[in-house]
Amino acid sequence: MPQKIDPQLRSDALQNRERILQVAIAELTRSVDVPLSAIAKKAGVGQATFYRNFPSRDALVWEVYRHEMAQVADLADQLLQTSPPQQALREWMDRLARYAMTKAGLAEALRQASNPSECSEESRYAPVIGAAQRLLQANEEAGTIRSGVTTDDFFLAIAGIWQIDSKGDWQPRLTRLMDLVMDGLRAGAPGRAS
């Protein structure tokens, strides 16, 4: 479960928390074994401030994950407000795929976190699944993808991104894979010319 943030927190306390999260994202992505004291120091906060916000490594790791997933999910709504549905879906797929490729270290930190109850199975994926659903629905209504594509279909179709080696030259391969998925989603779309 995501940590509950006291709505009464002072703005400087919220800024401290946000700085800790930003530093933790960068540091955990680089090295799963980064000492918490190093994260606190780079964030410019004392140990007491750090542990008041994140009482354990697991709490920090799961909150970083929740924070990152919320940002990926929020992007879907921003894109739907500023772009046609098909373009919004494609850009969001790219962002999700790039997130998966560049956060390999964070994935290892999540695997090592000993208390997954910090972030339940449902809450781990709900924001991203909801974002995908909104994008698919907007595209189906616009006639830009085939009808009846579920979020399960979508995530199974893009699952190949987790098979690409993040240490190699992954960008061209990732682009090609996302292009293939988009072609498949558009095949049979009612708005597509025969």
N, CA and C of each residue as an Amber inpcrd file, in Angstrom:
protein
   582
   0.8410000  -1.1640000   0.0000000   0.0000000   0.0000000   0.0000000
   0.8880000   1.2300000   0.0000000   0.5930000   2.2500000  -0.8410000
   1.4020000   3.4490000  -0.8470000   1.3500000   4.1200000   0.5180000
   2.4390000   4.7580000   0.8710000   2.4550000   5.4690000   2.1340000
   1.4680000   6.6120000   2.0740000   0.7740000   6.8230000   3.1820000
  -0.1620000   7.9400000   3.2590000   0.6310000   9.1900000   3.5840000
   0.4140000  10.2210000   2.7820000   1.1130000  11.4830000   2.9920000
   0.1700000  12.4130000   3.7330000   0.6300000  12.9290000   4.8360000
  -0.1690000  13.8480000   5.6390000  -0.4310000  15.1180000   4.8350000
  -1.7230000  15.4290000   4.5640000  -2.0260000  16.6200000   3.7830000
  -1.6370000  17.9100000   4.4950000  -1.3530000  17.8180000   5.7950000
  -0.9770000  18.9920000   6.5650000   0.5330000  19.2810000   6.5040000
   1.2960000  18.4560000   5.7680000   2.7490000  18.6490000   5.7080000
   3.0840000  20.0270000   5.1620000   4.0890000  20.6240000   5.7530000
   4.5660000  21.9160000   5.2760000   5.1740000  21.7390000   3.8910000
   5.2370000  22.8170000   3.1540000   5.7700000  22.7300000   1.7860000
   7.2210000  22.2710000   1.7840000   8.0130000  22.6730000   2.7720000
   9.4090000  22.2270000   2.7990000   9.4960000  20.7260000   3.0820000
   8.5840000  20.1890000   3.8880000   8.5760000  18.7530000   4.1500000
   8.2020000  17.9900000   2.8780000   7.2480000  18.5060000   2.1140000
   6.8800000  17.8820000   0.8430000   8.0400000  17.9540000  -0.1530000
   8.7440000  19.0720000  -0.1600000   9.9050000  19.2100000  -1.0520000
  10.9990000  18.2210000  -0.6670000  11.2260000  18.0370000   0.6280000
  12.2200000  17.0530000   1.0890000  11.8420000  15.6610000   0.6040000
  10.5910000  15.3070000   0.7640000  10.1090000  13.9860000   0.3460000
  10.3010000  13.8040000  -1.1570000   9.9500000  14.8110000  -1.9270000
  10.0830000  14.7410000  -3.3850000  11.5590000  14.6110000  -3.7840000
  12.4460000  15.3620000  -3.1210000  13.8790000  15.2520000  -3.4100000
  14.4090000  13.8630000  -3.0920000  13.9770000  13.3020000  -1.9710000
  14.4040000  11.9410000  -1.6110000  13.9750000  10.9760000  -2.7050000
  12.7270000  11.0730000  -3.1510000  12.2330000  10.1730000  -4.1980000
  13.0270000  10.3250000  -5.4910000  13.3040000  11.5560000  -5.9050000
  14.0380000  11.7680000  -7.1530000  15.4540000  11.1990000  -7.0690000
  16.1250000  11.4200000  -5.9510000  17.4760000  10.8760000  -5.7750000
  17.4080000   9.3530000  -5.7130000  16.4290000   8.8200000  -4.9820000
  16.3020000   7.3650000  -4.8520000  16.0610000   6.7050000  -6.2040000
  15.2430000   7.3170000  -7.0500000  14.9890000   6.7670000  -8.3820000
  16.3070000   6.6470000  -9.1510000  17.0690000   7.7160000  -9.1610000
  18.3400000   7.7120000  -9.8940000  19.3270000   6.7200000  -9.2930000
  19.4610000   6.7290000  -7.9830000  20.4580000   5.8810000  -7.3280000
  20.0930000   4.3970000  -7.3740000  18.8260000   4.0720000  -7.1530000
  18.4150000   2.6660000  -7.1940000  18.4680000   2.1090000  -8.6060000
  18.2810000   2.9730000  -9.5960000  18.4010000   2.5430000 -10.9840000
  19.8490000   2.1810000 -11.2950000  20.7810000   2.9470000 -10.7290000
  22.2130000   2.6800000 -10.9450000  22.7030000   1.4710000 -10.1690000
  22.2770000   1.3790000  -8.8950000  22.7820000   0.3010000  -8.0380000
  21.7410000  -0.0660000  -6.9970000  21.3700000  -1.3210000  -6.9820000
  20.3700000  -1.8000000  -6.0350000  20.8820000  -1.7300000  -4.5980000
  22.1990000  -1.7370000  -4.4220000  22.8030000  -1.7810000  -3.0910000
  23.1940000  -0.4150000  -2.5370000  22.7370000   0.6460000  -3.1440000
  23.1060000   1.9820000  -2.6770000  22.6780000   2.1400000  -1.2090000
  23.5780000   2.6250000  -0.3690000  23.2110000   2.8320000   1.0400000
  22.1560000   3.9290000   1.1710000  21.2240000   3.7290000   2.0730000
  20.1850000   4.7310000   2.2980000  20.7870000   6.0520000   2.7560000
  21.8910000   5.9780000   3.4930000  22.5440000   7.2050000   3.9530000
  23.0710000   8.0220000   2.7700000  23.4940000   7.3420000   1.6940000
  23.9590000   8.0490000   0.5000000  22.7960000   8.7530000  -0.1860000
  21.6400000   8.1190000  -0.2070000  20.4590000   8.7450000  -0.8000000
  20.0790000   9.9790000   0.0040000  20.0660000   9.8540000   1.3280000
  19.7240000  10.9900000   2.1890000  20.6990000  12.1430000   1.9740000
  21.9790000  11.8200000   1.9180000  22.9950000  12.8650000   1.7440000
  22.8340000  13.5750000   0.4070000  22.6520000  12.8140000  -0.6830000
  22.4760000  13.4290000  -2.0000000  21.1920000  14.2440000  -2.0850000
  20.1710000  13.8420000  -1.3130000  18.9090000  14.5800000  -1.2970000
  18.9980000  15.8110000  -0.4070000  20.0830000  15.9200000   0.3730000
  20.2790000  17.0780000   1.2360000  19.3920000  17.0650000   2.4730000
  19.0870000  15.8540000   2.9640000  18.2730000  15.7410000   4.1760000
  19.0260000  14.9160000   5.2080000  18.6750000  15.1150000   6.4610000
  19.2720000  14.3420000   7.5400000  18.6480000  12.9670000   7.6430000
  19.3060000  12.1000000   8.4220000  18.8160000  10.7370000   8.6070000
  17.4070000  10.7200000   9.2110000  17.1490000  11.6000000  10.1780000
  15.8300000  11.6180000  10.8240000  14.7400000  11.9750000   9.8160000
  15.0090000  12.9500000   8.9580000  14.0410000  13.3380000   7.9280000
  13.8210000  12.1890000   6.9590000  14.9120000  11.5530000   6.5760000
  14.8030000  10.4300000   5.6490000  13.9090000   9.3310000   6.2370000
  14.2250000   8.8830000   7.4600000  13.4940000   7.7680000   8.0520000
  12.0810000   8.1550000   8.4850000  11.8210000   9.4210000   8.7040000
  10.4540000   9.8650000   8.9830000   9.5880000   9.6500000   7.7420000
  10.1770000   9.8610000   6.5800000   9.4540000   9.6710000   5.3190000
   9.4420000   8.2140000   4.8800000  10.5510000   7.5250000   5.0660000
  10.6940000   6.1520000   4.5910000  11.3590000   5.3260000   5.6890000
  10.5500000   4.6630000   6.5160000  11.0990000   3.9660000   7.6810000
  11.9480000   2.7380000   7.3580000  11.9120000   2.2740000   6.1050000
  12.7180000   1.1050000   5.7400000  13.0910000   1.1800000   4.2620000
  14.0720000   0.3690000   3.8790000  14.4610000   0.2820000   2.4640000
  13.2630000  -0.1680000   1.6250000  12.5380000  -1.1670000   2.1100000
  11.3790000  -1.6590000   1.3690000  10.3440000  -0.5600000   1.1650000
  10.0880000   0.2170000   2.2000000   9.1110000   1.3100000   2.0760000
   9.5550000   2.3010000   1.0020000  10.8360000   2.5950000   0.9580000
  11.3630000   3.5070000  -0.0570000  11.2350000   2.9040000  -1.4560000
  11.6470000   1.6530000  -1.6070000  11.6130000   1.0050000  -2.9250000
  10.1900000   0.9580000  -3.4630000   9.2330000   0.5360000  -2.6290000
   7.8460000   0.4450000  -3.0980000   7.2540000   1.8220000  -3.3790000
   7.6440000   2.8200000  -2.6190000   7.1320000   4.1770000  -2.8820000
   7.7400000   4.7470000  -4.1580000   9.0070000   4.4710000  -4.4120000
   9.6300000   4.8860000  -5.6700000   8.8800000   4.2520000  -6.8420000
   8.6020000   2.9710000  -6.7270000   7.8730000   2.2680000  -7.7880000
   6.4860000   2.8890000  -7.9980000   5.7530000   3.1150000  -6.9070000
   4.4210000   3.7100000  -7.0010000   4.4840000   5.0960000  -7.6450000
   5.4600000   5.8680000  -7.2340000   5.6510000   7.2210000  -7.7650000
   5.9240000   7.1820000  -9.2690000   6.8120000   6.3040000  -9.6800000
   7.1430000   6.1800000 -11.0990000   5.9460000   5.7030000 -11.9230000
   5.2080000   4.7250000 -11.4070000   4.0400000   4.2150000 -12.1230000
   2.9580000   5.2920000 -12.2330000   2.8040000   6.0970000 -11.1940000
   1.8210000   7.1830000 -11.2340000   2.1970000   8.1860000 -12.3210000
   3.4830000   8.4810000 -12.4660000   3.9100000   9.4270000 -13.5010000
   3.6600000   8.8730000 -14.9030000   3.9370000   7.5870000 -15.1080000
   3.6800000   6.9560000 -16.4020000   2.1730000   6.9770000 -16.6880000
   1.3730000   6.6650000 -15.6770000  -0.0800000   6.6460000 -15.8470000
  -0.6220000   8.0510000 -16.1240000  -0.1520000   9.0350000 -15.3920000
  -0.6230000  10.4200000 -15.5830000  -0.3210000  10.9240000 -16.9830000
   0.7570000  10.4520000 -17.5580000   1.1240000  10.8770000 -18.9030000
   0.0360000  10.5300000 -19.9180000  -0.6490000   9.4160000 -19.7210000
  -1.7110000   9.0070000 -20.6580000  -2.7720000  10.0900000 -20.7610000
  -3.2130000  10.6030000 -19.6340000  -4.2440000  11.6460000 -19.6460000
  -3.7350000  12.9390000 -20.2850000  -2.4900000  13.2850000 -20.0000000
  -1.9060000  14.4830000 -20.6150000  -1.8600000  14.3320000 -22.1280000
  -1.4340000  13.1720000 -22.5960000  -1.3330000  12.9430000 -24.0360000
  -2.7120000  12.9400000 -24.6980000  -3.7070000  12.3620000 -24.0430000
  -5.0560000  12.3470000 -24.6110000  -5.6460000  13.7570000 -24.7110000
  -5.2010000  14.6490000 -23.8510000  -5.6850000  16.0330000 -23.8980000
  -4.9990000  16.8500000 -24.9850000  -3.8120000  16.4390000 -25.3990000
  -3.0300000  17.2660000 -26.3140000  -2.7800000  16.6520000 -27.6870000
  -3.1160000  15.3750000 -27.8620000  -2.8080000  14.6810000 -29.1130000
  -3.9950000  13.8370000 -29.5530000  -4.0650000  13.5190000 -30.8480000
  -5.0830000  12.5680000 -31.2930000  -4.8590000  11.2190000 -30.6030000
  -5.9370000  10.4330000 -30.4020000  -5.8120000   9.1800000 -29.6430000
  -4.7080000   8.2440000 -30.1330000  -4.5820000   8.0790000 -31.4520000
  -3.5740000   7.1480000 -31.9730000  -2.1590000   7.6180000 -31.6220000
  -1.9110000   8.9050000 -31.7720000  -0.5960000   9.4580000 -31.4350000
  -0.3540000   9.3660000 -29.9320000  -1.3930000   9.6350000 -29.1370000
  -1.2610000   9.5480000 -27.6770000  -0.8860000   8.1260000 -27.2580000
  -1.5480000   7.1340000 -27.8460000  -1.2520000   5.7420000 -27.5110000
   0.1850000   5.3880000 -27.8660000   0.6140000   5.7750000 -29.0570000
   1.9730000   5.4300000 -29.5080000   3.0290000   6.1010000 -28.6340000
   2.8290000   7.3750000 -28.3180000   3.7950000   8.0740000 -27.4620000
   3.8300000   7.4600000 -26.0670000   2.6740000   7.0720000 -25.5600000
   2.6190000   6.4730000 -24.2340000   3.3040000   5.1110000 -24.2350000
   3.1040000   4.3420000 -25.2910000   3.7870000   3.0480000 -25.4080000
   5.2950000   3.2510000 -25.3950000   5.7770000   4.2570000 -26.1160000
   7.2150000   4.5440000 -26.1210000   7.7020000   4.8760000 -24.7170000
   6.9520000   5.7060000 -23.9910000   7.3680000   6.1010000 -22.6430000
   7.3870000   4.8910000 -21.7070000   6.3480000   4.0680000 -21.7830000
   6.3020000   2.8730000 -20.9480000   7.4700000   1.9440000 -21.2690000
   7.7460000   1.7520000 -22.5450000   8.8340000   0.8720000 -22.9590000
  10.1900000   1.4370000 -22.5250000  10.3920000   2.7260000 -22.6910000
  11.6580000   3.3420000 -22.2690000  11.8170000   3.2450000 -20.7480000
  10.7100000   3.4140000 -20.0370000  10.7560000   3.2500000 -18.5880000
  11.2480000   1.8350000 -18.2590000  10.6510000   0.8420000 -18.9100000
  11.0260000  -0.5540000 -18.6460000  12.5050000  -0.7870000 -18.9300000
  13.0230000  -0.1750000 -19.9850000  14.4180000  -0.4030000 -20.3670000
  15.3970000   0.3460000 -19.4590000  15.0600000   1.5420000 -19.0450000
  16.0170000   2.3600000 -18.2960000  15.9460000   2.1390000 -16.7950000
  14.9430000   1.4350000 -16.3290000  14.8010000   1.2170000 -14.8880000
  15.0990000  -0.2230000 -14.4880000  15.9870000  -0.8750000 -15.2140000
  16.3180000  -2.2680000 -14.9080000  16.8520000  -2.4080000 -13.4790000
  17.6350000  -1.4670000 -12.9970000  18.1520000  -1.5130000 -11.6300000
  17.0380000  -1.4200000 -10.6070000  16.0460000  -0.6070000 -10.9020000
  14.9080000  -0.4930000 -10.0010000  14.1380000  -1.8090000  -9.9500000
  14.0400000  -2.4890000 -11.0800000  13.3640000  -3.7950000 -11.1030000
  14.0660000  -4.7740000 -10.1680000  15.3880000  -4.7380000 -10.1450000
  16.1310000  -5.6280000  -9.2410000  15.8770000  -5.2330000  -7.7870000
  15.7980000  -3.9430000  -7.5130000  15.4990000  -3.4940000  -6.1480000
  14.1160000  -3.9850000  -5.7190000  13.1570000  -3.9610000  -6.6320000
  11.8170000  -4.4620000  -6.3210000  11.8340000  -5.9600000  -6.0390000
  12.6080000  -6.7000000  -6.8190000  12.7040000  -8.1460000  -6.5890000
  13.2900000  -8.4450000  -5.2140000  14.2120000  -7.5940000  -4.7720000
  14.8670000  -7.8270000  -3.4870000  14.0600000  -7.3190000  -2.2960000
  13.0910000  -6.4560000  -2.5520000  12.2820000  -5.9220000  -1.4480000
  11.5800000  -7.0800000  -0.7600000  11.7260000  -7.1490000   0.5480000
  11.2570000  -8.3220000   1.2700000   9.7920000  -8.2680000   1.6590000
   9.1560000  -7.1300000   1.5230000   7.7800000  -7.0260000   1.9800000
   6.8890000  -6.4590000   0.8850000   6.4550000  -7.3140000  -0.0680000
   5.6090000  -6.8100000  -1.1360000   4.2660000  -6.3030000  -0.6530000
   3.8960000  -6.5830000   0.6080000   2.6360000  -6.0450000   1.1100000
   2.7030000  -4.5300000   1.2480000   3.9230000  -3.9580000   1.1770000
   4.0690000  -2.5080000   1.1640000   3.3140000  -1.9240000  -0.0270000
   3.1880000  -2.7290000  -1.0650000   2.5050000  -2.2890000  -2.2770000
   1.7850000  -3.5210000  -2.8360000   0.4790000  -3.6140000  -2.6140000
  -0.2610000  -4.8060000  -3.0070000  -0.2110000  -5.0240000  -4.5090000
  -0.4320000  -6.2720000  -4.9080000  -0.4240000  -6.6440000  -6.3280000
  -1.3490000  -5.7270000  -7.1270000  -2.5480000  -5.4950000  -6.5960000
  -3.5300000  -4.6640000  -7.2940000  -3.0430000  -3.2260000  -7.4340000
  -2.5320000  -2.6500000  -6.3530000  -2.1140000  -1.2520000  -6.4180000
  -0.8340000  -1.0640000  -7.2230000  -0.0390000  -2.1210000  -7.3670000
   1.1890000  -2.0200000  -8.1490000   0.9170000  -1.6810000  -9.5970000
  -0.1000000  -2.2800000 -10.1610000  -0.3340000  -2.1650000 -11.5980000
  -1.5680000  -1.3500000 -11.9650000  -2.4390000  -1.0720000 -11.0220000
  -3.7140000  -0.4120000 -11.3150000  -3.5690000   0.9060000 -12.0750000
  -2.6720000   1.7980000 -11.7080000  -2.5900000   3.0690000 -12.4390000
  -2.2160000   2.8770000 -13.9150000  -1.2910000   1.9900000 -14.1850000
  -0.8400000   1.7750000 -15.5620000  -1.9060000   1.0230000 -16.3630000
  -2.5560000   0.0650000 -15.7410000  -3.6350000  -0.6550000 -16.4210000
  -4.7710000   0.3110000 -16.7420000  -5.1220000   1.1690000 -15.7940000
  -6.1640000   2.1690000 -16.0320000  -5.7950000   3.1200000 -17.1590000
  -4.5410000   3.5350000 -17.2080000  -4.0760000   4.4360000 -18.2790000
  -4.1810000   3.7470000 -19.6320000  -3.7450000   2.4970000 -19.6910000
  -3.8310000   1.7520000 -20.9510000  -5.2880000   1.6080000 -21.3810000
  -6.1670000   1.3380000 -20.4240000  -7.5880000   1.1950000 -20.7380000
  -8.1470000   2.4870000 -21.3350000  -7.8080000   3.6270000 -20.7520000
  -8.3080000   4.9150000 -21.2660000  -7.7920000   5.1740000 -22.6790000
  -6.5340000   4.8420000 -22.9240000  -5.9600000   5.0370000 -24.2620000
  -6.5960000   4.1020000 -25.2820000  -6.7790000   2.8440000 -24.9220000
  -7.4000000   1.8800000 -25.8340000  -8.8370000   2.2810000 -26.1370000
  -9.5650000   2.7000000 -25.1160000 -10.9540000   3.0960000 -25.3090000
 -11.0580000   4.3200000 -26.2260000 -10.2010000   5.3110000 -26.0070000
 -10.2170000   6.5060000 -26.8580000  -9.9300000   6.1370000 -28.3090000
  -9.0080000   5.2170000 -28.5150000  -8.6740000   4.7870000 -29.8750000
  -9.7940000   3.9530000 -30.4950000 -10.4110000   3.1020000 -29.7040000
 -11.5180000   2.2990000 -30.2300000 -12.6700000   3.2230000 -30.6410000
 -12.9740000   4.2150000 -29.7970000 -14.0420000   5.1640000 -30.1190000
 -13.7160000   5.9870000 -31.3610000 -12.4370000   6.2710000 -31.5750000
 -12.0130000   7.0400000 -32.7580000 -11.9000000   6.1500000 -33.9980000
 -12.0020000   4.8450000 -33.8090000 -11.8940000   3.9210000 -34.9380000
 -10.4790000   3.7160000 -35.4250000  -9.4970000   4.0230000 -34.5720000
  -8.0970000   3.9330000 -34.9950000  -7.4290000   2.6110000 -34.6310000
  -8.0960000   1.7970000 -33.7970000  -7.6120000   0.4470000 -33.5150000
  -8.7870000  -0.5130000 -33.6610000  -8.4770000  -1.7870000 -33.8180000
  -9.5350000  -2.8010000 -33.9160000 -10.3430000  -2.7920000 -32.6290000
 -11.5890000  -3.1590000 -32.7130000 -12.4410000  -3.1600000 -31.5270000
 -12.1590000  -4.4000000 -30.6800000 -12.4480000  -4.2710000 -29.4070000
 -12.3530000  -5.4000000 -28.5000000 -10.9870000  -5.6830000 -27.9160000
 -10.0050000  -4.8250000 -28.1420000  -8.6720000  -5.0460000 -27.5640000
  -8.7500000  -4.7610000 -26.0610000  -8.3900000  -5.7480000 -25.2630000
  -8.4150000  -5.5760000 -23.8070000  -7.0300000  -5.1500000 -23.3120000
  -6.9870000  -4.7170000 -22.0820000  -5.6750000  -4.3680000 -21.5100000
  -4.8080000  -5.6130000 -21.3970000  -5.4200000  -6.7600000 -21.1220000
  -4.6380000  -8.0060000 -21.0910000  -4.0060000  -8.2700000 -22.4570000
  -4.7980000  -8.1110000 -23.5300000  -4.2680000  -8.2730000 -24.8910000
  -3.0900000  -7.3330000 -25.1060000  -3.3000000  -6.0820000 -24.7230000
  -2.2860000  -5.0460000 -24.9450000  -0.9800000  -5.3790000 -24.2310000
  -1.0670000  -5.7150000 -22.9520000   0.1590000  -5.9790000 -22.1970000
   0.8410000  -7.2690000 -22.6330000   0.0730000  -8.2500000 -23.0600000
   0.6990000  -9.4510000 -23.6160000   1.4250000  -9.1170000 -24.9250000
   0.8290000  -8.2330000 -25.7310000   1.4420000  -7.8570000 -27.0070000
   2.7590000  -7.0980000 -26.8160000   2.8410000  -6.2740000 -25.7710000
   4.0740000  -5.4940000 -25.5710000   5.0520000  -6.1700000 -24.6240000
   4.7190000  -7.3650000 -24.1540000   5.5710000  -8.0550000 -23.1770000
   6.9870000  -8.2860000 -23.6820000   7.1880000  -8.2540000 -24.9870000
   8.5230000  -8.4360000 -25.5400000   9.5230000  -7.3860000 -25.0950000
   9.0300000  -6.2340000 -24.6370000   9.9810000  -5.1940000 -24.2050000
  10.8250000  -5.6700000 -23.0340000  10.2850000  -6.5800000 -22.2210000
  11.0410000  -7.0620000 -21.0700000  12.0420000  -8.1360000 -21.4580000
  12.0690000  -8.5160000 -22.7310000  13.0290000  -9.5100000 -23.2250000
  14.2370000  -8.8570000 -23.8980000  14.1520000  -7.5800000 -24.1770000
  15.2380000  -6.8720000 -24.8530000  16.3400000  -6.5790000 -23.8450000
  17.5780000  -6.8080000 -24.2430000  18.7320000  -6.5620000 -23.3740000
  18.9350000  -5.0600000 -23.2060000  18.7660000  -4.5890000 -21.9790000
  18.8770000  -3.1520000 -21.7090000  20.3210000  -2.6590000 -21.7480000
  21.2860000  -3.5710000 -21.8240000  22.6890000  -3.1550000 -21.8540000
  23.2030000  -2.9700000 -23.2850000  22.4520000  -3.4700000 -24.2550000
  22.8720000  -3.3510000 -25.6490000  22.2700000  -2.1260000 -26.3190000
  22.2560000  -2.1430000 -27.6460000  21.6760000  -1.0500000 -28.4340000
  20.1800000  -1.3220000 -28.5740000  19.4280000  -1.0320000 -27.5240000
  18.0300000  -1.4310000 -27.4410000  17.0600000  -0.4770000 -28.1340000
  17.4390000   0.7950000 -28.3640000  16.4880000   1.7710000 -28.8920000
  15.9000000   1.3820000 -30.2490000  16.7050000   1.0070000 -31.2670000
  16.1110000   0.6420000 -32.5540000  15.2010000  -0.5880000 -32.4610000
  15.6050000  -1.5390000 -31.6630000  14.7950000  -2.7460000 -31.5070000
  13.4710000  -2.4370000 -30.8210000  13.5310000  -1.5680000 -29.8310000
  12.3350000  -1.1660000 -29.1090000  11.3650000  -0.4280000 -30.0390000
  11.8840000   0.4910000 -30.8310000  11.0460000   1.2250000 -31.7770000
  10.3810000   0.2740000 -32.7540000  11.1270000  -0.6760000 -33.2670000
  10.5730000  -1.6500000 -34.2150000   9.4700000  -2.4790000 -33.5540000
   9.6930000  -2.9270000 -32.3410000   8.6930000  -3.7180000 -31.6350000
   7.4140000  -2.9110000 -31.4060000   7.5540000  -1.6650000 -30.9760000
   6.3700000  -0.8370000 -30.7360000   5.6330000  -0.5330000 -32.0450000
   6.3850000  -0.3640000 -33.1490000   5.7480000  -0.1730000 -34.4630000
   4.9370000  -1.4090000 -34.8520000   5.4910000  -2.5930000 -34.6100000
   4.7740000  -3.8330000 -34.9230000   3.4960000  -3.9620000 -34.1010000
   3.5710000  -3.6100000 -32.8270000   2.3790000  -3.6770000 -31.9740000
   1.3270000  -2.6910000 -32.4710000   1.7280000  -1.4650000 -32.8060000
   0.7620000  -0.4840000 -33.3110000   0.1350000  -0.9630000 -34.6090000
   0.9350000  -1.5420000 -35.5110000   0.3840000  -2.0790000 -36.7650000
  -0.6650000  -3.1420000 -36.4560000  -0.3960000  -3.9900000 -35.4990000
  -1.3450000  -5.0290000 -35.1230000  -2.6230000  -4.4520000 -34.5120000
  -2.4900000  -3.4160000 -33.6990000  -3.6730000  -2.7900000 -33.1050000
  -4.5410000  -2.1020000 -34.1760000  -3.8720000  -1.5390000 -35.1890000
  -4.6140000  -0.8220000 -36.2420000  -5.2560000  -1.7720000 -37.2580000
  -4.7100000  -2.9780000 -37.4090000  -5.2520000  -3.9300000 -38.3880000
  -6.7230000  -4.2010000 -38.0720000  -7.5820000  -3.9870000 -39.0570000
  -9.0030000  -4.2180000 -38.8780000  -9.7460000  -3.1070000 -38.1880000
  -9.0740000  -1.9750000 -37.9610000  -9.7510000  -0.8360000 -37.3250000
 -10.8200000  -0.2820000 -38.2620000 -12.0000000   0.0580000 -37.7380000
 -13.0720000   0.5440000 -38.6100000 -12.7370000   1.8410000 -39.3310000
 -11.8880000   2.6610000 -38.7660000 -11.5300000   3.9380000 -39.3890000
 -10.4100000   3.8170000 -40.4050000  -9.8580000   2.6220000 -40.5600000
  -8.7400000   2.4200000 -41.4630000  -9.2580000   2.1300000 -42.8830000
  -8.6930000   2.7870000 -43.8370000  -9.1100000   2.5770000 -45.2290000
  -8.7760000   1.1650000 -45.6540000  -9.6750000   0.5480000 -46.3960000
  -9.4490000  -0.8300000 -46.8740000  -8.4460000  -0.8520000 -47.9920000
